[in-house]
Amino acid sequence: MPAGPGGRRHGEGGAATRPSARCVLRALSWLALLLAMSVTPARAEQAPASAAGGESATELAKKTQNPVADLVSVPFQNNFNFRVGPEDRSVWVLNVQPVIPISLGAEWNLITRTIMPIINQPELAPGVDHAFGLGDINPSLFLSPAGSKELIWGVGPTFTFPTATSRELGQGKVSMGPTAVALTMQGPWVVGALTNNQWSIAGWGDANVNQFLLQPFVNYNFDHGWYLSTAPIMTADWKASSGNKWTVPVGGGGGKLWRLGKVGLPVNTQVQGFINAARPEYAAQWQLRVQIQLLFPR
């Protein structure tokens, strides 16, 4: 296995080689605060005019439904997974997912999207310890043409790094692979799909990784920022035994984009519920997704 910082191999020294949950959560808190401080003051004077004469709530809501939109956002996605394990426990996962577009000139954008999971996992079975902390961080990069109208797309690499503060919360592997997204906006509809596949290339985890993800999304937008949405995250573990490869949620929900305070800060709120029509043994039987997304339009 490749050596980590300072020449120490990943996994040597056990959990002591990993950052504590308290340190990681403190760092994430400072990151969110610095991002808000750096973006909000620059837009505070412009926000009232934007709220009055800029993009409508509906148009801005449609941008939030585009994974490669030219829009800085920080979603806080709460995932409540119910009836997990042989004792039907509940697992909570908060995905902090900053999305930052970078202009590469007049024709191209680079969209950075990083998923930082904070997980609370109870004792799922006898002998399995309770764990709380940071999971494996998953950054993705999408190269996308600027100004696309009919067909919007982006392609690039995705990575997973073994940053989990507990062995129960991560895979202990460095993984990577291709990712792509494509969508179209037709009237009130926003329809598309995001996909990726990752393979492990290093790490101390016992099992090699070969995992697929597909997230189709269909949104129908109404006036005043209201919308209906379905965006299930389907996954396949190609290394798992037959009957335990696929997780296929079925469901949906809705949301609304609001403008808060005198500066008119746009905030997107969303609730979706899913039943896992196909799932591995002891995986969650159903899940609830509650998301609050802070937006910083350019």
LINGILIN-V887202 format. One record per residue. RES is the residue in one small letter. PSI is psi in degrees with one decimal (* if undefined). OMEGA is omega in radians with two decimals (none if undefined). NEAR is the number of other C-alpha atoms within 10 Angstrom. Layout:
res:RES psi:PSI omega:OMEGA near:NEAR
res:RES psi:PSI omega:OMEGA near:NEAR
This chain:
res:m psi:143.5 omega:-3.13 near:10
res:p psi:149.7 omega:3.13 near:12
res:a psi:146.8 omega:3.08 near:13
res:g psi:-165.2 omega:3.14 near:13
res:p psi:138.5 omega:3.13 near:8
res:g psi:9.9 omega:3.08 near:6
res:g psi:-6.4 omega:3.13 near:8
res:r psi:133.2 omega:3.13 near:12
res:r psi:142.9 omega:3.10 near:15
res:h psi:135.5 omega:3.10 near:21
res:g psi:-19.2 omega:3.11 near:18
res:e psi:133.2 omega:-3.12 near:12
res:g psi:0.2 omega:3.07 near:10
res:g psi:-144.3 omega:-3.04 near:11
res:a psi:-19.5 omega:-3.12 near:13
res:a psi:-22.2 omega:3.13 near:11
res:t psi:-6.8 omega:-3.09 near:14
res:r psi:150.7 omega:3.10 near:17
res:p psi:148.3 omega:3.11 near:15
res:s psi:156.3 omega:3.12 near:15
res:a psi:-38.6 omega:-3.12 near:18
res:r psi:-43.1 omega:3.13 near:13
res:c psi:-41.8 omega:-3.12 near:13
res:v psi:-44.3 omega:-3.14 near:18
res:l psi:-36.7 omega:3.09 near:14
res:r psi:-40.7 omega:3.12 near:10
res:a psi:-40.8 omega:3.10 near:12
res:l psi:-36.9 omega:3.12 near:15
res:s psi:-44.7 omega:3.10 near:12
res:w psi:-38.4 omega:3.11 near:12
res:l psi:-45.8 omega:3.13 near:12
res:a psi:-40.2 omega:-3.14 near:14
res:l psi:-45.0 omega:-3.14 near:11
res:l psi:-39.2 omega:3.12 near:12
res:l psi:-44.5 omega:3.14 near:13
res:a psi:-40.4 omega:-3.13 near:14
res:m psi:-34.2 omega:-3.09 near:11
res:s psi:-27.8 omega:-3.06 near:11
res:v psi:-42.3 omega:-2.98 near:15
res:t psi:-47.2 omega:-3.11 near:16
res:p psi:-36.5 omega:-3.11 near:10
res:a psi:-22.0 omega:-3.08 near:10
res:r psi:-5.4 omega:-3.01 near:16
res:a psi:-41.0 omega:-3.11 near:14
res:e psi:-25.1 omega:-3.09 near:11
res:q psi:-19.4 omega:-2.97 near:13
res:a psi:-43.1 omega:-3.14 near:21
res:p psi:-41.1 omega:3.13 near:16
res:a psi:-38.2 omega:3.13 near:12
res:s psi:-41.2 omega:-3.12 near:16
res:a psi:-31.5 omega:-3.09 near:17
res:a psi:-43.5 omega:-3.01 near:10
res:g psi:3.2 omega:-3.13 near:9
res:g psi:-142.8 omega:-3.13 near:13
res:e psi:141.7 omega:3.07 near:12
res:s psi:163.6 omega:3.11 near:16
res:a psi:-36.4 omega:-3.13 near:22
res:t psi:-44.5 omega:3.13 near:20
res:e psi:-38.2 omega:3.12 near:16
res:l psi:-37.1 omega:3.07 near:20
res:a psi:-39.7 omega:3.11 near:27
res:k psi:-34.4 omega:3.09 near:21
res:k psi:-36.8 omega:3.14 near:17
res:t psi:-20.9 omega:-3.13 near:20
res:q psi:-0.9 omega:3.11 near:19
res:n psi:109.8 omega:-3.08 near:22
res:p psi:-18.6 omega:-3.12 near:22
res:v psi:29.1 omega:3.09 near:29
res:a psi:152.2 omega:3.09 near:21
res:d psi:70.6 omega:-2.97 near:22
res:l psi:121.6 omega:3.05 near:20
res:v psi:128.6 omega:3.13 near:19
res:s psi:156.2 omega:3.08 near:22
res:v psi:93.5 omega:3.06 near:22
res:p psi:140.9 omega:2.97 near:21
res:f psi:99.1 omega:-3.01 near:20
res:q psi:109.4 omega:3.09 near:21
res:n psi:124.7 omega:3.10 near:20
res:n psi:117.2 omega:3.11 near:19
res:f psi:111.9 omega:-3.11 near:18
res:n psi:120.9 omega:-2.99 near:20
res:f psi:147.7 omega:3.09 near:18
res:r psi:58.0 omega:3.13 near:17
res:v psi:137.8 omega:3.05 near:20
res:g psi:176.7 omega:-3.08 near:17
res:p psi:-16.9 omega:-3.13 near:12
res:e psi:13.0 omega:3.05 near:12
res:d psi:54.3 omega:3.11 near:15
res:r psi:171.4 omega:3.13 near:17
res:s psi:135.0 omega:3.14 near:19
res:v psi:131.4 omega:3.14 near:20
res:w psi:131.6 omega:3.11 near:19
res:v psi:119.7 omega:3.02 near:21
res:l psi:113.6 omega:3.08 near:22
res:n psi:112.5 omega:2.99 near:21
res:v psi:119.7 omega:-2.92 near:21
res:q psi:70.9 omega:3.11 near:21
res:p psi:134.2 omega:3.10 near:20
res:v psi:119.8 omega:-3.07 near:23
res:i psi:115.0 omega:3.07 near:19
res:p psi:142.5 omega:3.11 near:20
res:i psi:123.5 omega:3.14 near:14
res:s psi:131.4 omega:3.08 near:13
res:l psi:34.0 omega:-3.08 near:13
res:g psi:-166.4 omega:-3.05 near:8
res:a psi:-19.4 omega:-2.98 near:9
res:e psi:-18.0 omega:-3.03 near:11
res:w psi:148.9 omega:2.99 near:15
res:n psi:148.7 omega:2.98 near:21
res:l psi:117.4 omega:-3.11 near:21
res:i psi:121.0 omega:3.08 near:25
res:t psi:131.3 omega:-3.12 near:21
res:r psi:116.9 omega:-3.07 near:21
res:t psi:130.3 omega:3.11 near:21
res:i psi:118.5 omega:3.11 near:21
res:m psi:100.3 omega:-3.07 near:22
res:p psi:132.8 omega:2.99 near:24
res:i psi:122.5 omega:-2.89 near:24
res:i psi:136.1 omega:2.93 near:23
res:n psi:109.7 omega:-3.09 near:18
res:q psi:114.3 omega:-3.13 near:21
res:p psi:-176.6 omega:3.05 near:16
res:e psi:104.3 omega:-3.05 near:15
res:l psi:-23.1 omega:-3.13 near:19
res:a psi:162.6 omega:3.09 near:14
res:p psi:129.7 omega:-3.13 near:8
res:g psi:-6.5 omega:3.10 near:7
res:v psi:116.1 omega:-3.04 near:11
res:d psi:151.8 omega:2.96 near:12
res:h psi:142.4 omega:-3.14 near:14
res:a psi:138.3 omega:3.05 near:17
res:f psi:134.9 omega:3.10 near:20
res:g psi:-160.5 omega:-3.12 near:22
res:l psi:138.3 omega:3.03 near:28
res:g psi:-162.9 omega:3.13 near:28
res:d psi:128.9 omega:-3.11 near:23
res:i psi:138.2 omega:-3.05 near:20
res:n psi:93.0 omega:3.05 near:19
res:p psi:145.2 omega:3.08 near:19
res:s psi:148.4 omega:3.09 near:22
res:l psi:131.9 omega:3.12 near:23
res:f psi:120.2 omega:2.99 near:23
res:l psi:120.4 omega:-3.00 near:20
res:s psi:135.7 omega:3.09 near:26
res:p psi:135.9 omega:3.13 near:16
res:a psi:142.5 omega:3.04 near:19
res:g psi:15.3 omega:3.11 near:13
res:s psi:144.2 omega:-3.08 near:12
res:k psi:-65.6 omega:-3.04 near:10
res:e psi:-50.7 omega:3.14 near:10
res:l psi:117.8 omega:3.14 near:10
res:i psi:132.9 omega:-3.08 near:20
res:w psi:163.8 omega:3.06 near:23
res:g psi:145.3 omega:3.12 near:20
res:v psi:155.4 omega:3.10 near:21
res:g psi:-165.7 omega:3.13 near:18
res:p psi:156.9 omega:2.98 near:17
res:t psi:148.9 omega:-3.06 near:22
res:f psi:154.9 omega:2.93 near:21
res:t psi:128.2 omega:-3.13 near:23
res:f psi:142.0 omega:-3.06 near:20
res:p psi:71.8 omega:-3.09 near:23
res:t psi:3.0 omega:-3.06 near:23
res:a psi:137.6 omega:-3.13 near:27
res:t psi:-4.0 omega:3.08 near:26
res:s psi:146.0 omega:3.14 near:23
res:r psi:-28.3 omega:-3.13 near:17
res:e psi:-15.7 omega:-3.01 near:17
res:l psi:0.9 omega:-3.11 near:22
res:g psi:177.8 omega:-3.10 near:19
res:q psi:-13.0 omega:3.14 near:24
res:g psi:29.4 omega:-3.10 near:27
res:k psi:145.8 omega:2.89 near:23
res:v psi:121.1 omega:-3.12 near:21
res:s psi:156.7 omega:3.11 near:23
res:m psi:164.3 omega:3.12 near:22
res:g psi:-178.3 omega:3.14 near:18
res:p psi:151.6 omega:3.03 near:17
res:t psi:152.0 omega:-3.12 near:21
res:a psi:153.0 omega:3.07 near:21
res:v psi:144.4 omega:3.07 near:22
res:a psi:142.1 omega:3.14 near:19
res:l psi:166.1 omega:3.05 near:23
res:t psi:148.2 omega:3.08 near:17
res:m psi:114.2 omega:-3.13 near:18
res:q psi:104.7 omega:-3.10 near:11
res:g psi:-126.1 omega:-3.14 near:8
res:p psi:-5.3 omega:-3.05 near:15
res:w psi:139.5 omega:2.92 near:17
res:v psi:113.9 omega:-3.00 near:19
res:v psi:133.8 omega:3.11 near:20
res:g psi:-164.7 omega:-3.14 near:22
res:a psi:148.0 omega:3.04 near:18
res:l psi:139.7 omega:-3.11 near:20
res:t psi:155.3 omega:3.00 near:18
res:n psi:164.6 omega:2.99 near:21
res:n psi:135.4 omega:-3.11 near:22
res:q psi:145.1 omega:3.06 near:20
res:w psi:141.6 omega:3.10 near:18
res:s psi:143.7 omega:3.14 near:21
res:i psi:-12.9 omega:-3.14 near:13
res:a psi:172.7 omega:3.05 near:18
res:g psi:172.1 omega:-3.06 near:22
res:w psi:-4.8 omega:-3.11 near:18
res:g psi:152.6 omega:-3.07 near:17
res:d psi:-36.6 omega:-3.02 near:9
res:a psi:137.3 omega:3.02 near:12
res:n psi:154.0 omega:-3.06 near:18
res:v psi:132.2 omega:2.94 near:23
res:n psi:92.0 omega:-2.96 near:17
res:q psi:141.7 omega:-3.09 near:19
res:f psi:145.5 omega:3.08 near:18
res:l psi:136.1 omega:3.04 near:18
res:l psi:124.2 omega:3.10 near:20
res:q psi:91.9 omega:2.99 near:16
res:p psi:148.4 omega:3.10 near:18
res:f psi:136.9 omega:3.11 near:19
res:v psi:123.7 omega:-3.13 near:17
res:n psi:138.5 omega:3.03 near:22
res:y psi:121.8 omega:-3.01 near:17
res:n psi:136.7 omega:3.07 near:21
res:f psi:-177.8 omega:3.08 near:15
res:d psi:158.7 omega:3.01 near:12
res:h psi:25.2 omega:3.01 near:14
res:g psi:4.7 omega:3.10 near:19
res:w psi:148.9 omega:3.11 near:19
res:y psi:157.0 omega:2.96 near:21
res:l psi:147.7 omega:-3.03 near:18
res:s psi:145.7 omega:2.89 near:22
res:t psi:127.2 omega:-3.10 near:21
res:a psi:66.3 omega:-3.14 near:24
res:p psi:144.6 omega:3.09 near:22
res:i psi:104.2 omega:3.14 near:17
res:m psi:135.1 omega:-3.12 near:19
res:t psi:155.3 omega:3.05 near:20
res:a psi:129.7 omega:3.04 near:19
res:d psi:100.8 omega:-3.02 near:17
res:w psi:-15.6 omega:3.13 near:14
res:k psi:-12.7 omega:-3.07 near:13
res:a psi:163.2 omega:3.12 near:14
res:s psi:162.9 omega:3.13 near:9
res:s psi:134.7 omega:-3.11 near:9
res:g psi:-11.0 omega:3.13 near:10
res:n psi:14.4 omega:-3.09 near:17
res:k psi:-44.5 omega:-2.90 near:18
res:w psi:141.8 omega:2.87 near:20
res:t psi:118.5 omega:-3.05 near:20
res:v psi:98.2 omega:3.09 near:17
res:p psi:149.0 omega:3.07 near:21
res:v psi:127.1 omega:3.13 near:16
res:g psi:-160.4 omega:-3.12 near:17
res:g psi:-165.3 omega:-3.11 near:20
res:g psi:-141.9 omega:-3.11 near:18
res:g psi:-179.8 omega:-3.11 near:17
res:g psi:-178.2 omega:3.12 near:20
res:k psi:143.3 omega:3.02 near:20
res:l psi:129.0 omega:-3.12 near:26
res:w psi:161.3 omega:2.95 near:19
res:r psi:124.7 omega:-3.00 near:16
res:l psi:141.7 omega:3.01 near:10
res:g psi:-179.1 omega:-3.12 near:9
res:k psi:-29.4 omega:-3.13 near:10
res:v psi:-8.6 omega:3.10 near:17
res:g psi:38.1 omega:3.14 near:17
res:l psi:120.9 omega:3.13 near:20
res:p psi:132.6 omega:3.12 near:22
res:v psi:127.1 omega:3.13 near:21
res:n psi:127.0 omega:3.12 near:22
res:t psi:145.2 omega:-3.03 near:20
res:q psi:143.4 omega:3.05 near:19
res:v psi:130.3 omega:3.06 near:19
res:q psi:147.5 omega:3.08 near:20
res:g psi:144.6 omega:-3.06 near:20
res:f psi:143.4 omega:2.92 near:21
res:i psi:133.6 omega:3.13 near:18
res:n psi:98.7 omega:-3.11 near:19
res:a psi:-33.9 omega:3.01 near:13
res:a psi:139.0 omega:-3.09 near:17
res:r psi:153.1 omega:3.01 near:21
res:p psi:161.6 omega:3.10 near:19
res:e psi:132.8 omega:3.10 near:13
res:y psi:4.1 omega:3.01 near:15
res:a psi:167.0 omega:-3.11 near:18
res:a psi:139.3 omega:3.10 near:21
res:q psi:-32.3 omega:3.05 near:21
res:w psi:166.8 omega:-3.04 near:20
res:q psi:151.8 omega:3.08 near:20
res:l psi:130.0 omega:-3.13 near:19
res:r psi:121.3 omega:3.13 near:18
res:v psi:119.7 omega:-3.01 near:17
res:q psi:136.5 omega:2.96 near:20
res:i psi:126.3 omega:-3.02 near:17
res:q psi:116.9 omega:3.07 near:20
res:l psi:133.1 omega:-3.06 near:19
res:l psi:141.5 omega:3.12 near:23
res:f psi:78.5 omega:-3.08 near:18
res:p psi:147.7 omega:3.12 near:17
res:r psi:* omega:none near:8
